[in-house]
Structure formats: structure tokens, C-alpha cells
Amino acid sequence: MPGGGDGAFESRRDQDLEKVRQWFSPALQPDEHLRAALATTPFRLTVVNSLLGTAKDLIGQNQSRILLLTDRAVHVVGRRFWRRRFRSLLVTFPLGTVAIRYDSGELRLDDDKFYVNISGFQLGGDVGSTTDIELFVEAGATRRT
């Protein structure tokens, strides 16, 4: 349907972002608006890497990261094993202070590499899509020099 599909997508996306906001609310200020979120790993997701990552999770060495883009900052948070829930706030970059680039599944915040998980290993629903990647890159393009 012309026009109707876009509104439904935005509404569903807003609902999914609200769910992610609730999961990771300890990392955010109460009045901070979540714009995008990505699930990432420190390595490219392959079958072998997935098995190694799961083994690390089981022994408590989880390196999975969630990147949260708000109207003010990019937050890098750790999540709980097998759950999409907040574990710890690792670092916050105010908008305009970090360059963000994306190429072939690799998102860079300045020199830090994050490998974006494929859609099946993302945050669910419409969060973690190409739209989220584009919003992160757009936020990085506004870096102040």
C-alpha cells in the first residue's frame, strides 16, 4: 500500500527501539532518545567464531557488545549471556567526538573495530537493520574537528 507501509514500519521500529531502550536503560539518561542499536562482536561471525564466542560466554568471558546511538552519544555496553539485557556501560562517546565508518560488516568507532552481527543475531524486530548502520555512520559524519 502506498504510504501505509512506511508508517507501519516506523511504528514497529519505534516499538522495537523502546524494547531495546528498556533492556539497556541503565546506560541511558532518562530523557535520552534512542535512535539506533546494533549487536556486535570483536570478531567476524562465522560458524567457528560463533562456537568460540559461545564457549567464551559459558566461561564468563563474553565480549559481545551492544552499540546504542542516542540523540546525545554513542554508548558501548556489555550484555548478559544469552540475553539481550544490560550488563555494564563500557564507554560513552558524545556525538561529534568519534568518527564512525562501516565497511563489509565492520563498524569502526575511531580505531575500535566492531563486527556487526548478521540479522539473525541482532536485537530482534526492526532494530539492528541497515537503517541502524546508516544512522551510526551519519552520526559519525558529523564529527567535530
N, C-alpha and C positions, 0 to 999 in steps of 0.2 A: 504494500500500500504506500503510495507516495506520501511523504510527510509523517505518516503514523509510525513507521518503523523506527525513525530516529528518536522520537520522543520516548518510545518504549525502551529502546536501548539505553538512553540516558537515565531513565528511571531505574532500570535494572542495575545499571552501573553504579548509580548513586546508592542503591540498596547494598550492593556488594562492597562498596567503599566504606559504608557505615559499619558493616560487619567487621571488616579489617580494622577500622578505627577502634572498635570496641575491643578486639583481641589485643591491640598494641597501644591502648590508651595510656598506660604508664609512661610511654616515651613521648607523649604529646602534651602540649599545653591545652587546657580546656577549650580555649577559643581558637585553636589552630585548625585550619581546614585541610583535610587530607585530599590531595589531588590525584595521586597515583601510588601504586605499591608494586614491588617486584620481589619474587623469591629468587635468591641467588645461591651459588656455591663457590668455593675457592678453586674449583676445577670444572672443566667441561663435563657435562653429564653424559656419560656413556654407560653401558651395562656394567663394565668392570668398575668404573669410578662410582657408580651408584652402589654397588656391593661394598666397595671400600668405605664409602661415606656412611652407609648403614652400619657397618662394623664399628666405625668411629663413634657413631651415635650411641651404639649399645654400650661402649665403654666410657661414655661421658665426654668424648672429645668432639662434640658437634660443632661444625664450622659453618653450618647453614646461616645465611644472613637474609634479613628482610630489609629492603630499601624502601623508605617511606618519604614521599615528596609531599610537602605541605605548602601552604601559601607563604611560609617563612623560611623553611630549611629543608635539607635532606638529612634524614636520620638513618643511621645504620644500627639495626637491632639484631640481637640473637633471639632465636625462638626455641621453644621446648621441643624435645624429641617427639616425633610422630604427631605433633600437634601444632596447629597454627596459632600459637599463643606466645605472648611476650615472655622473654627470659631476662634480657638485660639491654640497656641502651649502651652501645659501644662508642659512638661518636655522632656529633651533630655538626653539619656544615651550614651556616646561614646562606641563604640564596645569594648568589653573586660572588661567593668566595671560592668556589670549586668549579673547575672545568669538567664537563661531562661529555663523554664520547661513547658511541656504540658502533661496533663492527663485528659481524659474524658471531653473534651470541655473547660477545664480551663487552660489558659496560665498564668504562673507566671513570673513576672519580679522581681527577688528577692522575696520580701514579698507581692508585689502588685498583686492582682488577677484580671484577665480579662477573661470574658467568651466569647469565640469565637462564633460569630453568625453563625447559620447554613447557608448553601449555598444560600438559597433563600433571606436571609437578608444580604448578603455580598456586595461587591463593584461592582459586575457585571462582566460578561465575565469570564476570567480565573484568575482573582485576588480574593484572599480570599479562595483559594483551599488548599488541603492537601500540595501541593508544598510550599505554603507560610508558613504554620505551620512548615514544615520541615526546611525551610531556617531560620526562627526565632530560632528554637531550636539549629540548627547548629551554629548560631551566638552566642548563649548563652554558648555553649560548649567551646568556645574559651576565656572564662573569665580569666583574669589575676588575680592570687592570690598574 
